[in-house]
Amino acid sequence: MTNSFMSDETIMNAYNLQPGDTFDARFSKASLENIIFYIVAFCMWTLEILFDTFRADVTARIDEIIPHRAKWYRDKALNFMKNKTLIPDSDEYDTAGMEDSEIDAAHVIKHVVAIESNDASILILKIAGEGNGERSPVDADTQIQFETYISEIKDAGVRISIVNAEPDKFNCEVDVYYDAVLLPGDVENKCREAIKNYIENLPFNGEYSNMKLVDSLQIVEGVKIAEFKSASYLSINNSVTEPIDAKTVPYAGYFKLNDIVLNMKVYKQ
């Protein structure tokens, strides 16, 4: 504002200003012009704060009356805190006085996906914690607390199914044709590590693909051809080993390696 004021031709003539003069150099803190600018700037700042407050209030009111989307439930699941109670009539926790380490320790749900069922009016929440750096189901007491928490914050009428299961057990068999200049044991170990990396780095509830498994083996040093034979999985949901036809999504949301068979064969020209 002061820059525009100082560059205005009418103002320059009225105050006998010279090109290059600055507002602070020509007008003191106690000058009438400076006070007027301060009042106008303060009023504009106050109005901006009022608009921000009004917008936040309107947004909060909309959130209260519109049913929430699946992402909201996912975010709320990640915000769950073990052994903590919600603020009355709220879906938030009072973390005042808690250290960052305490808050992080209370957030035991590390992986969540919210899915709308295709054949029923149910929202499915798949959850998992972590133990020793690996995905794992949360314990029974935590699951009860989490179910109670979800029942308190969910929209009325929304049916929710919570999946907190042991990882699906992954099996596969692959014929690996390797370069004979390398030791088969070394190539096999690298192949097993490649499979492990692919399976364990799938996004939570991510899609597994037979083709991508083969792709991960094809880039291993010494592998000439990776010929896929079969893959299957065993989930706690049905306790039956099911073959994987091209692709699948694990029931628990993640896999654990079980029986990996690599048939090492010398590649011949």
Beta strands, then each sheet from edge to edge (+ up, - down):
strand 1: 111-116
strand 2: 123-131
strand 3: 134-136
strand 4: 160-163
strand 5: 168-178
strand 6: 208-209
strand 7: 223-234
strand 8: 241-243
strand 9: 247-248
strand 10: 255-266
sheet 1: 1+ 2- 3+
sheet 2: 1+ 2- 4-
sheet 3: 8+ 7- 5+ 10+
sheet 4: 6+ 9-
end
